[in-house]
Amino acid sequence: MKTNKELLIRGIKFLAYTTGLMFSAPIVLFQAFKNQGHPFYIPVLIIGFCLAIAAIFMGFKSIKTIIDALFGKKK
């Protein structure tokens, strides 16, 4: 069983994007909840929730890509 290095590098890149999303989503959500009287409250809140969902999705995708690189794809 040999490691697919291109797929492993791709998975690590996805993991880096996930880390960025994991830090940016709570910051955006905190700013939205802190400024509830502001006219842009709802758009910022929606962007924060989209970032949070993207962080969860990218987390699963990056871990699956790394596992596929290490153990091979299921047939």
C-alpha positions in Angstrom: 0.0 0.0 0.0 1.6 3.2 -1.2 0.7 6.8 -0.3 -0.6 9.0 -3.0 1.5 12.1 -2.5 -0.5 14.4 -4.8 -3.8 13.5 -3.0 -2.1 13.9 0.4 -0.9 17.4 -0.5 -4.4 18.3 -1.8 -5.9 17.1 1.5 -3.4 19.1 3.5 -4.3 22.2 1.4 -8.0 21.6 2.1 -7.1 21.3 5.8 -5.4 24.7 5.7 -8.5 26.2 4.1 -10.6 24.6 6.8 -8.4 26.1 9.5 -8.9 29.5 8.0 -12.7 29.0 7.9 -12.7 27.7 11.5 -11.2 30.9 12.7 -13.1 33.4 10.4 -16.6 32.0 11.0 -16.8 32.6 14.8 -15.2 36.0 14.4 -17.9 37.1 11.8 -20.7 35.6 13.9 -19.4 37.4 17.0 -19.3 40.7 15.2 -22.8 40.1 13.9 -24.2 39.4 17.3 -22.3 42.3 18.9 -23.9 44.8 16.4 -27.5 43.7 16.4 -28.8 47.2 15.9 -26.7 47.8 12.7 -28.5 47.7 9.3 -26.1 45.0 8.0 -26.8 42.7 10.9 -28.7 40.1 8.9 -26.3 39.9 5.9 -23.3 39.6 8.2 -25.1 36.9 10.2 -25.9 35.0 7.0 -22.3 35.2 5.9 -21.2 33.9 9.3 -23.5 30.9 9.1 -22.3 30.2 5.5 -18.7 30.3 6.7 -19.5 27.9 9.5 -21.2 25.5 7.2 -18.3 25.7 4.8 -15.9 25.0 7.6 -17.8 21.8 8.6 -18.0 20.7 5.0 -14.3 21.4 4.2 -13.3 19.6 7.5 -15.0 16.4 6.4 -13.8 16.7 2.8 -10.1 17.3 3.9 -10.1 14.4 6.3 -11.7 12.1 3.7 -9.1 13.2 1.1 -6.2 12.5 3.5 -7.6 9.1 4.5 -8.0 8.2 0.8 -4.4 9.3 0.1 -3.1 7.1 3.0 -5.2 4.0 2.6 -6.4 4.2 -1.0 -9.9 4.8 -2.4 -12.7 2.3 -1.7 -13.7 0.3 -4.7 
